[in-house]
Amino acid sequence: MNHDDLTGRLDTLVIGGGQAGLAIGFYLKEQERNFLILDANQRIGDAWRKRWDSLRLFTPAKYDGLPGAPFPGDPLSFPSKDALAAYLEGYAARFDLPVQTGVPVERLWRDGDRYIVNSGGNRWEARNVVVATGSTQVPEVPSFAGELADSVVQLHSSQYRNPGQLQEGPVLVVGMGNSGAEIAIEVSRTLHTTQVAGRPAGEIPVKHGRTAARYAFPVVRFLGLHVLTLGTPIGRKVVPALKAHAEPLVRTKTKDLAAAGVQVVPRVTGVADGMPVVADGTRLEVSNVIWCTGFREEFSWIDPALLDAGAMPRQWRGVALDSPGLFFLGQRFLYAEVSDTLPGLGRDARYLASKIPVPVTRGSAVAAT
Ligand code: FAD
């Protein structure tokens, strides 16, 4: 099928063809719907390809598969980001999912009983829209980053690929989440004096690896999938607090940082004379800064009338509360602690697919809308 022909009027449009968009595509295909997935990237899997070179998933392969296609190979291994990207590309091909790449959606709004989507000169109309644009679209950097001296090389973790991007001299990694801890270790191995600023939001108390994949991950996954959800009293109590915090360290622990000679310093609170200053007032003379300060979800391309006062989705479990036919998938804590990860999004996708209204047809499963 030539997917480029799928323009104009559709039953369902999925915006974002990362793992979340592909997972719901699987169910839409199963339902024989008239649908299309639009993605801004040039190639399926690019969201993963663009991450740093040495990145391996922290989730074992046995939990990294999407609906209908287990991740190939050793189930207790931790795939590289490129292996995951290749898997996603193969997944779309295997199920013949209609994906158009290189299409950044610029506007989404509602007109009567349809949604209108615009990208460049192109326009699509659909009765239903699933927003699956991920939770890592906008890198977060403190406002004072712009005050760093021009001589300092600064990168966000989303721009970091390998230590070759850095110049000679000390490196400050800001933020001690999983990205910060892993990048700090990698950078310290290339003879850079490395400091990491901040405190982790806890550590998973088991050593990461095959044994954890076999025994601990099933427990963690069960908790994240079935206990810490918006459907349980404990989940409703704990999830808002979890949402406000970074994830605990999973693979790289503070003792690994110490062993690698990475110095932990307090939070960065500002910049003085072009150099970062930490909470105890110390000014650090550095040549490189890597901001591992996270991401924010942003929906500025969606008509504010379809969002809440804070420009965020008004939804429960991904179903928009007062915009029939609008759905969200893949956001942090959409329903469960693992909603934005591979072990969690298949279930959310299946649930959403069951909520997308079935078109009224005459003698066919698919409505010609
Ligand atoms: P994305 O993969 O970000 O895909 C969203 C897609 O939407 C992109 O392809 C993008 O091009 C497209 N898009 C965005 N905006 C538009 C637009 N306006 N128009 C058209 N297309 C658009 N999870 C795990 O389960 N295991 C791990 O080990 C793991 N490791 C991670 C490591 C890092 C460093 C990070 C940052 C995240 C990790 N995650 C991991 C979390 C999560 O699985 C990923 O963030 C995942 O990529 C989210 O999938 P997604 O489909 O929701 O979003």
Residues whose N, C-alpha, C, O or C-beta is under 5 A from the ligand:
A	BS01	FAD	I15 G16 G17 G18 Q19 A20 G21 L38 D39 A40 N41 A47 R56 L57 F58 T59 V103 P104 V105 A132 T133 G134 S135 T136 L329 G330 D340 T341 L342 P343
